[in-house]
Amino acid sequence: MRAGRLEEFSEKPKVVVAGNRHCAVARLGGSVYAFESLCPHAKWPLGFIGRIFLNREGRPMLLCAMHGGVWDLVSGEGTVEGKPAPPIRRYPVEVVDGDVHVRL
Amino acid sequence: MSIAKILREEFESKRYVFDELKRAASSLDFLAQFRDSYQFIDWFKATIDPILEINYKTGALWIRNATVKGIILWTRQGAWNEWAANSALAKLITEYRDYIDDEFLNVFAHQVSDEARHFYIRTKVLKMYGGSMEDFQPIKEWADLFEWPLRCATKRLEKPYFQAKFTGAFQTVELTATVQHKGIVDNAHLNPEIWKEPYRDATRMLVEFSREIEDDESFHWTIAERVWAKYATTPEMRAEILDCAVGALELSTIAKIKRIEAAESSR
C-alpha cells in the first residue's frame, strides 16, 4: 500500500488507513519504519500517543506513552514496566522516488 | 490565539475522518470485508486516531494554559457530565434492560457506580477551588451529547442491535475521555500558575483524579469492545454501530472544545 510522501512522516507515527487495512509509519532521519497501528500491549492507536527514537545502542525503538511500553523495531521485542510484552508486528517498507510503500 | 480556536481549526482539518466513517457505514460491501469482529474494532480505532489526537489535546493544551477561574468553569461542566452520564445509564439498565444481555447489564451497573464516584470527587475538587454548582446551566452541546445514545440506540429497539448501538454512542465517548484525561495528567506540571497557593492541593487532587478517571474511562470503553466483539460479526451490525459511534465522536469532540471555549471566556 502507498503510505504517503517521505516528508509526511516523522518520529511521531502516522496511522495510515487504506480500505480495511492499516498500519503506522514513522521516520527517523532517512530510515522509515512501518508497524502495526495499535499498541500490542493495550491496543491504543499509536499515532496520537507513540514516538520512535534511537536508544543508547543506536537501535530504533517505539515508545507507547499510554502505559510506557517500549518496543525494539528491529527485533519486535518489547516491555511494559520492565515486563515482557507481546512483540510488535513490523512491515517491509520501500521508498521509491520519495513515495513510501508498505507491504502488509 | 485561544486554545479553543486552535482545536477548532484542527477539528475542521480532521473532518475527513468522519466522512470516511460515514462512507464506511453506508457500504455493506466494505463492512463485509472484515474477517471478524476483532478486525472491525481494530480498524475503527486505527481510523479514529486523528480524532483521539484532538481529544488528547483538549486535555493537554487546555491544562497548560488554564487559569483557576477556568478550571472552576470546566469542572462545573464536568460534574454535570457525570450526573448526566448516570441519568442515561440508569435509564438504560432499568427502562431498557430487556434489550441488554445479562452479561453486560452488570458491567453497565459498574459504570454507574464509577460515574457516581466521579461526580462526588469532581464536586469536591470544585469546592477546593472555591467553586460550586450553584446556578449551573450545561453547555447545549453536552446536553445533546448525553441525549444521543438513547436517541440513536432506540432506532433499533431489539436484541442485539440496541446494546451494540448504545455502546457505539456512549462508550465511544469514554474512549475519547480516556485520552483527554491522559492529556491533563501528562501536562498539568507545565502550568506553574495553577500550582500556586492556595490552590496547590486542589490542583494535586485534580491531577490525581484525572489519573484515576483515565483507568475508569478506559474500562468503560471496553464495555463497547466486549459488546462489539460478540455482535459485530455482520456488515449490518457494523453499520448500525458506526451510525451511533460517528455521531458520538463528532458531538463529543465539539462539546470538549466548547467546554474549553467557555472556560477561556473567564479570562
Interface residues (C-beta under 8 A of the other chain):
Chain A: V15 V17 G19 N20 H22 S37 L38 K43 W44 P45 L46 G47 F48 I49 A65 M66
Chain B: E20 F30 Q33 F34 Q39 D42 W43 K45 A46 T47 I48 D49 P50 L52 E53 Y56 V179 K182 D186
